[in-house]
Amino acid sequence: MFKRILHEDWTHIIPFISFGLTFAVFVVATIRALRIRPGERERLATLPLDETTRN
């Protein structure tokens, strides 16, 4: 009886796991973006327009 329950119901958990992982990634990305220093933020903001390249 328990084998049948475990094998049939595990697919209902996968959407919750994928939502949790996606939510965690976005939360971590948001926290990292908010904690960037202002100087680094300015450097990253002008990066696509910066004509000097470092080799």
PyMOL Python script that loads the backbone (N, CA, C, O; Angstrom):
from pymol import cmd

cmd.read_pdbstr("""\
ATOM      1  N   MET A   1       0.818  -1.192   0.000  1.00  0.00           N
ATOM      2  CA  MET A   1       0.000   0.000   0.000  1.00  0.00           C
ATOM      3  C   MET A   1       0.864   1.258   0.000  1.00  0.00           C
ATOM      4  O   MET A   1       0.591   2.187  -0.760  1.00  0.00           O
ATOM      5  N   PHE A   2       1.901   1.305   0.839  1.00  0.00           N
ATOM      6  CA  PHE A   2       2.742   2.500   0.898  1.00  0.00           C
ATOM      7  C   PHE A   2       3.576   2.670  -0.365  1.00  0.00           C
ATOM      8  O   PHE A   2       3.820   3.801  -0.787  1.00  0.00           O
ATOM      9  N   LYS A   3       4.017   1.585  -0.975  1.00  0.00           N
ATOM     10  CA  LYS A   3       4.769   1.683  -2.217  1.00  0.00           C
ATOM     11  C   LYS A   3       3.921   2.351  -3.297  1.00  0.00           C
ATOM     12  O   LYS A   3       4.419   3.172  -4.067  1.00  0.00           O
ATOM     13  N   ARG A   4       2.665   2.001  -3.345  1.00  0.00           N
ATOM     14  CA  ARG A   4       1.777   2.569  -4.340  1.00  0.00           C
ATOM     15  C   ARG A   4       1.588   4.066  -4.112  1.00  0.00           C
ATOM     16  O   ARG A   4       1.566   4.836  -5.071  1.00  0.00           O
ATOM     17  N   ILE A   5       1.455   4.475  -2.891  1.00  0.00           N
ATOM     18  CA  ILE A   5       1.284   5.894  -2.576  1.00  0.00           C
ATOM     19  C   ILE A   5       2.547   6.669  -2.924  1.00  0.00           C
ATOM     20  O   ILE A   5       2.467   7.731  -3.541  1.00  0.00           O
ATOM     21  N   LEU A   6       3.695   6.160  -2.543  1.00  0.00           N
ATOM     22  CA  LEU A   6       4.946   6.863  -2.811  1.00  0.00           C
ATOM     23  C   LEU A   6       5.238   6.961  -4.301  1.00  0.00           C
ATOM     24  O   LEU A   6       5.719   7.994  -4.766  1.00  0.00           O
ATOM     25  N   HIS A   7       4.958   5.917  -5.048  1.00  0.00           N
ATOM     26  CA  HIS A   7       5.251   5.931  -6.476  1.00  0.00           C
ATOM     27  C   HIS A   7       4.271   6.782  -7.263  1.00  0.00           C
ATOM     28  O   HIS A   7       4.643   7.336  -8.298  1.00  0.00           O
ATOM     29  N   GLU A   8       3.050   6.902  -6.816  1.00  0.00           N
ATOM     30  CA  GLU A   8       2.062   7.670  -7.559  1.00  0.00           C
ATOM     31  C   GLU A   8       2.067   9.146  -7.198  1.00  0.00           C
ATOM     32  O   GLU A   8       1.745   9.982  -8.041  1.00  0.00           O
ATOM     33  N   ASP A   9       2.421   9.482  -5.973  1.00  0.00           N
ATOM     34  CA  ASP A   9       2.287  10.864  -5.527  1.00  0.00           C
ATOM     35  C   ASP A   9       3.570  11.680  -5.597  1.00  0.00           C
ATOM     36  O   ASP A   9       3.533  12.871  -5.289  1.00  0.00           O
ATOM     37  N   TRP A  10       4.683  11.111  -5.980  1.00  0.00           N
ATOM     38  CA  TRP A  10       5.920  11.884  -6.011  1.00  0.00           C
ATOM     39  C   TRP A  10       5.896  12.939  -7.109  1.00  0.00           C
ATOM     40  O   TRP A  10       6.611  13.937  -7.018  1.00  0.00           O
ATOM     41  N   THR A  11       5.093  12.736  -8.135  1.00  0.00           N
ATOM     42  CA  THR A  11       5.042  13.709  -9.228  1.00  0.00           C
ATOM     43  C   THR A  11       4.329  14.998  -8.826  1.00  0.00           C
ATOM     44  O   THR A  11       4.495  16.024  -9.486  1.00  0.00           O
ATOM     45  N   HIS A  12       3.555  14.960  -7.774  1.00  0.00           N
ATOM     46  CA  HIS A  12       2.872  16.169  -7.313  1.00  0.00           C
ATOM     47  C   HIS A  12       3.817  17.110  -6.574  1.00  0.00           C
ATOM     48  O   HIS A  12       3.510  18.290  -6.407  1.00  0.00           O
ATOM     49  N   ILE A  13       4.939  16.608  -6.139  1.00  0.00           N
ATOM     50  CA  ILE A  13       5.896  17.409  -5.370  1.00  0.00           C
ATOM     51  C   ILE A  13       6.840  18.187  -6.289  1.00  0.00           C
ATOM     52  O   ILE A  13       7.357  19.232  -5.893  1.00  0.00           O
ATOM     53  N   ILE A  14       7.069  17.705  -7.485  1.00  0.00           N
ATOM     54  CA  ILE A  14       8.036  18.320  -8.399  1.00  0.00           C
ATOM     55  C   ILE A  14       7.724  19.782  -8.710  1.00  0.00           C
ATOM     56  O   ILE A  14       8.658  20.584  -8.706  1.00  0.00           O
ATOM     57  N   PRO A  15       6.485  20.190  -8.978  1.00  0.00           N
ATOM     58  CA  PRO A  15       6.231  21.621  -9.205  1.00  0.00           C
ATOM     59  C   PRO A  15       6.586  22.489  -8.001  1.00  0.00           C
ATOM     60  O   PRO A  15       7.070  23.609  -8.167  1.00  0.00           O
ATOM     61  N   PHE A  16       6.351  21.984  -6.801  1.00  0.00           N
ATOM     62  CA  PHE A  16       6.700  22.747  -5.608  1.00  0.00           C
ATOM     63  C   PHE A  16       8.210  22.881  -5.450  1.00  0.00           C
ATOM     64  O   PHE A  16       8.704  23.935  -5.049  1.00  0.00           O
ATOM     65  N   ILE A  17       8.933  21.830  -5.760  1.00  0.00           N
ATOM     66  CA  ILE A  17      10.395  21.875  -5.680  1.00  0.00           C
ATOM     67  C   ILE A  17      10.948  22.841  -6.730  1.00  0.00           C
ATOM     68  O   ILE A  17      11.835  23.639  -6.426  1.00  0.00           O
ATOM     69  N   SER A  18      10.438  22.778  -7.949  1.00  0.00           N
ATOM     70  CA  SER A  18      10.944  23.671  -8.997  1.00  0.00           C
ATOM     71  C   SER A  18      10.592  25.127  -8.693  1.00  0.00           C
ATOM     72  O   SER A  18      11.402  26.017  -8.948  1.00  0.00           O
ATOM     73  N   PHE A  19       9.402  25.385  -8.155  1.00  0.00           N
ATOM     74  CA  PHE A  19       9.058  26.752  -7.772  1.00  0.00           C
ATOM     75  C   PHE A  19       9.968  27.237  -6.654  1.00  0.00           C
ATOM     76  O   PHE A  19      10.430  28.377  -6.684  1.00  0.00           O
ATOM     77  N   GLY A  20      10.230  26.386  -5.669  1.00  0.00           N
ATOM     78  CA  GLY A  20      11.101  26.771  -4.571  1.00  0.00           C
ATOM     79  C   GLY A  20      12.514  27.087  -5.034  1.00  0.00           C
ATOM     80  O   GLY A  20      13.113  28.060  -4.575  1.00  0.00           O
ATOM     81  N   LEU A  21      13.050  26.281  -5.935  1.00  0.00           N
ATOM     82  CA  LEU A  21      14.395  26.540  -6.457  1.00  0.00           C
ATOM     83  C   LEU A  21      14.437  27.830  -7.274  1.00  0.00           C
ATOM     84  O   LEU A  21      15.375  28.616  -7.144  1.00  0.00           O
ATOM     85  N   THR A  22      13.434  28.047  -8.107  1.00  0.00           N
ATOM     86  CA  THR A  22      13.380  29.277  -8.899  1.00  0.00           C
ATOM     87  C   THR A  22      13.250  30.496  -8.000  1.00  0.00           C
ATOM     88  O   THR A  22      13.921  31.504  -8.221  1.00  0.00           O
ATOM     89  N   PHE A  23      12.402  30.414  -7.001  1.00  0.00           N
ATOM     90  CA  PHE A  23      12.221  31.515  -6.060  1.00  0.00           C
ATOM     91  C   PHE A  23      13.516  31.800  -5.309  1.00  0.00           C
ATOM     92  O   PHE A  23      13.872  32.961  -5.106  1.00  0.00           O
ATOM     93  N   ALA A  24      14.223  30.750  -4.896  1.00  0.00           N
ATOM     94  CA  ALA A  24      15.485  30.932  -4.177  1.00  0.00           C
ATOM     95  C   ALA A  24      16.532  31.610  -5.053  1.00  0.00           C
ATOM     96  O   ALA A  24      17.274  32.468  -4.573  1.00  0.00           O
ATOM     97  N   VAL A  25      16.604  31.240  -6.326  1.00  0.00           N
ATOM     98  CA  VAL A  25      17.566  31.862  -7.241  1.00  0.00           C
ATOM     99  C   VAL A  25      17.263  33.347  -7.405  1.00  0.00           C
ATOM    100  O   VAL A  25      18.180  34.167  -7.378  1.00  0.00           O
ATOM    101  N   PHE A  26      16.008  33.702  -7.572  1.00  0.00           N
ATOM    102  CA  PHE A  26      15.647  35.105  -7.731  1.00  0.00           C
ATOM    103  C   PHE A  26      15.883  35.901  -6.455  1.00  0.00           C
ATOM    104  O   PHE A  26      16.287  37.062  -6.517  1.00  0.00           O
ATOM    105  N   VAL A  27      15.638  35.296  -5.306  1.00  0.00           N
ATOM    106  CA  VAL A  27      15.889  35.989  -4.036  1.00  0.00           C
ATOM    107  C   VAL A  27      17.382  36.243  -3.867  1.00  0.00           C
ATOM    108  O   VAL A  27      17.777  37.341  -3.476  1.00  0.00           O
ATOM    109  N   VAL A  28      18.207  35.258  -4.150  1.00  0.00           N
ATOM    110  CA  VAL A  28      19.659  35.426  -4.029  1.00  0.00           C
ATOM    111  C   VAL A  28      20.158  36.471  -5.017  1.00  0.00           C
ATOM    112  O   VAL A  28      20.993  37.302  -4.661  1.00  0.00           O
ATOM    113  N   ALA A  29      19.665  36.447  -6.248  1.00  0.00           N
ATOM    114  CA  ALA A  29      20.086  37.436  -7.247  1.00  0.00           C
ATOM    115  C   ALA A  29      19.668  38.846  -6.826  1.00  0.00           C
ATOM    116  O   ALA A  29      20.428  39.796  -7.013  1.00  0.00           O
ATOM    117  N   THR A  30      18.489  38.985  -6.271  1.00  0.00           N
ATOM    118  CA  THR A  30      18.021  40.296  -5.823  1.00  0.00           C
ATOM    119  C   THR A  30      18.853  40.809  -4.658  1.00  0.00           C
ATOM    120  O   THR A  30      19.227  41.981  -4.628  1.00  0.00           O
ATOM    121  N   ILE A  31      19.140  39.948  -3.710  1.00  0.00           N
ATOM    122  CA  ILE A  31      19.951  40.356  -2.552  1.00  0.00           C
ATOM    123  C   ILE A  31      21.350  40.760  -2.997  1.00  0.00           C
ATOM    124  O   ILE A  31      21.888  41.763  -2.528  1.00  0.00           O
ATOM    125  N   ARG A  32      21.942  39.981  -3.900  1.00  0.00           N
ATOM    126  CA  ARG A  32      23.281  40.334  -4.390  1.00  0.00           C
ATOM    127  C   ARG A  32      23.264  41.652  -5.153  1.00  0.00           C
ATOM    128  O   ARG A  32      24.207  42.437  -5.044  1.00  0.00           O
ATOM    129  N   ALA A  33      22.207  41.910  -5.924  1.00  0.00           N
ATOM    130  CA  ALA A  33      22.118  43.158  -6.680  1.00  0.00           C
ATOM    131  C   ALA A  33      21.943  44.347  -5.743  1.00  0.00           C
ATOM    132  O   ALA A  33      22.476  45.424  -6.012  1.00  0.00           O
ATOM    133  N   LEU A  34      21.221  44.175  -4.671  1.00  0.00           N
ATOM    134  CA  LEU A  34      20.998  45.275  -3.736  1.00  0.00           C
ATOM    135  C   LEU A  34      22.223  45.578  -2.870  1.00  0.00           C
ATOM    136  O   LEU A  34      22.363  46.686  -2.354  1.00  0.00           O
ATOM    137  N   ARG A  35      23.105  44.594  -2.714  1.00  0.00           N
ATOM    138  CA  ARG A  35      24.267  44.777  -1.845  1.00  0.00           C
ATOM    139  C   ARG A  35      25.515  45.268  -2.570  1.00  0.00           C
ATOM    140  O   ARG A  35      26.566  45.425  -1.949  1.00  0.00           O
ATOM    141  N   ILE A  36      25.414  45.511  -3.873  1.00  0.00           N
ATOM    142  CA  ILE A  36      26.575  45.989  -4.635  1.00  0.00           C
ATOM    143  C   ILE A  36      26.920  47.402  -4.181  1.00  0.00           C
ATOM    144  O   ILE A  36      26.034  48.233  -3.980  1.00  0.00           O
ATOM    145  N   ARG A  37      28.220  47.666  -4.023  1.00  0.00           N
ATOM    146  CA  ARG A  37      28.677  49.009  -3.646  1.00  0.00           C
ATOM    147  C   ARG A  37      28.374  50.001  -4.755  1.00  0.00           C
ATOM    148  O   ARG A  37      28.337  49.625  -5.926  1.00  0.00           O
ATOM    149  N   PRO A  38      28.156  51.273  -4.403  1.00  0.00           N
ATOM    150  CA  PRO A  38      27.834  52.278  -5.434  1.00  0.00           C
ATOM    151  C   PRO A  38      28.913  52.408  -6.507  1.00  0.00           C
ATOM    152  O   PRO A  38      28.588  52.593  -7.680  1.00  0.00           O
ATOM    153  N   GLY A  39      30.179  52.316  -6.134  1.00  0.00           N
ATOM    154  CA  GLY A  39      31.249  52.403  -7.134  1.00  0.00           C
ATOM    155  C   GLY A  39      31.209  51.248  -8.116  1.00  0.00           C
ATOM    156  O   GLY A  39      31.402  51.443  -9.316  1.00  0.00           O
ATOM    157  N   GLU A  40      30.966  50.078  -7.630  1.00  0.00           N
ATOM    158  CA  GLU A  40      30.865  48.903  -8.494  1.00  0.00           C
ATOM    159  C   GLU A  40      29.605  48.989  -9.362  1.00  0.00           C
ATOM    160  O   GLU A  40      29.609  48.566 -10.518  1.00  0.00           O
ATOM    161  N   ARG A  41      28.559  49.526  -8.806  1.00  0.00           N
ATOM    162  CA  ARG A  41      27.314  49.703  -9.556  1.00  0.00           C
ATOM    163  C   ARG A  41      27.531  50.641 -10.741  1.00  0.00           C
ATOM    164  O   ARG A  41      27.051  50.381 -11.844  1.00  0.00           O
ATOM    165  N   GLU A  42      28.255  51.729 -10.505  1.00  0.00           N
ATOM    166  CA  GLU A  42      28.545  52.677 -11.587  1.00  0.00           C
ATOM    167  C   GLU A  42      29.428  52.037 -12.654  1.00  0.00           C
ATOM    168  O   GLU A  42      29.207  52.246 -13.847  1.00  0.00           O
ATOM    169  N   ARG A  43      30.422  51.261 -12.236  1.00  0.00           N
ATOM    170  CA  ARG A  43      31.300  50.589 -13.193  1.00  0.00           C
ATOM    171  C   ARG A  43      30.511  49.604 -14.052  1.00  0.00           C
ATOM    172  O   ARG A  43      30.706  49.542 -15.266  1.00  0.00           O
ATOM    173  N   LEU A  44      29.634  48.847 -13.435  1.00  0.00           N
ATOM    174  CA  LEU A  44      28.835  47.891 -14.189  1.00  0.00           C
ATOM    175  C   LEU A  44      27.807  48.582 -15.088  1.00  0.00           C
ATOM    176  O   LEU A  44      27.462  48.067 -16.152  1.00  0.00           O
ATOM    177  N   ALA A  45      27.319  49.750 -14.658  1.00  0.00           N
ATOM    178  CA  ALA A  45      26.340  50.479 -15.468  1.00  0.00           C
ATOM    179  C   ALA A  45      26.964  51.022 -16.746  1.00  0.00           C
ATOM    180  O   ALA A  45      26.299  51.068 -17.781  1.00  0.00           O
ATOM    181  N   THR A  46      28.229  51.435 -16.695  1.00  0.00           N
ATOM    182  CA  THR A  46      28.887  51.988 -17.874  1.00  0.00           C
ATOM    183  C   THR A  46      29.687  50.941 -18.648  1.00  0.00           C
ATOM    184  O   THR A  46      30.322  51.274 -19.649  1.00  0.00           O
ATOM    185  N   LEU A  47      29.668  49.714 -18.218  1.00  0.00           N
ATOM    186  CA  LEU A  47      30.464  48.666 -18.838  1.00  0.00           C
ATOM    187  C   LEU A  47      30.178  48.474 -20.332  1.00  0.00           C
ATOM    188  O   LEU A  47      31.135  48.367 -21.100  1.00  0.00           O
ATOM    189  N   PRO A  48      28.946  48.425 -20.782  1.00  0.00           N
ATOM    190  CA  PRO A  48      28.724  48.242 -22.217  1.00  0.00           C
ATOM    191  C   PRO A  48      29.203  49.434 -23.054  1.00  0.00           C
ATOM    192  O   PRO A  48      29.486  49.279 -24.242  1.00  0.00           O
ATOM    193  N   LEU A  49      29.293  50.608 -22.451  1.00  0.00           N
ATOM    194  CA  LEU A  49      29.704  51.797 -23.184  1.00  0.00           C
ATOM    195  C   LEU A  49      31.188  52.108 -23.035  1.00  0.00           C
ATOM    196  O   LEU A  49      31.697  53.019 -23.689  1.00  0.00           O
ATOM    197  N   ASP A  50      31.880  51.370 -22.190  1.00  0.00           N
ATOM    198  CA  ASP A  50      33.282  51.617 -21.928  1.00  0.00           C
ATOM    199  C   ASP A  50      34.109  51.190 -23.144  1.00  0.00           C
ATOM    200  O   ASP A  50      34.037  50.043 -23.585  1.00  0.00           O
ATOM    201  N   GLU A  51      34.903  52.142 -23.683  1.00  0.00           N
ATOM    202  CA  GLU A  51      35.701  51.834 -24.866  1.00  0.00           C
ATOM    203  C   GLU A  51      37.082  51.311 -24.528  1.00  0.00           C
ATOM    204  O   GLU A  51      37.745  50.739 -25.393  1.00  0.00           O
ATOM    205  N   THR A  52      37.535  51.488 -23.301  1.00  0.00           N
ATOM    206  CA  THR A  52      38.833  50.951 -22.908  1.00  0.00           C
ATOM    207  C   THR A  52      38.652  49.494 -22.520  1.00  0.00           C
ATOM    208  O   THR A  52      37.745  49.129 -21.773  1.00  0.00           O
ATOM    209  N   THR A  53      39.550  48.675 -23.055  1.00  0.00           N
ATOM    210  CA  THR A  53      39.467  47.256 -22.737  1.00  0.00           C
ATOM    211  C   THR A  53      40.722  46.841 -22.003  1.00  0.00           C
ATOM    212  O   THR A  53      41.811  47.354 -22.261  1.00  0.00           O
ATOM    213  N   ARG A  54      40.560  45.929 -21.109  1.00  0.00           N
ATOM    214  CA  ARG A  54      41.704  45.364 -20.387  1.00  0.00           C
ATOM    215  C   ARG A  54      42.052  44.028 -20.997  1.00  0.00           C
ATOM    216  O   ARG A  54      41.178  43.189 -21.217  1.00  0.00           O
ATOM    217  N   ASN A  55      43.328  43.828 -21.271  1.00  0.00           N
ATOM    218  CA  ASN A  55      43.764  42.546 -21.845  1.00  0.00           C
ATOM    219  C   ASN A  55      44.434  41.706 -20.834  1.00  0.00           C
ATOM    220  O   ASN A  55      44.864  40.594 -21.142  1.00  0.00           O
TER     221      ASN A  55
END
""", "prot")
cmd.dss("prot")
cmd.show_as("cartoon", "prot")
cmd.util.cbc("prot")
cmd.orient("prot")
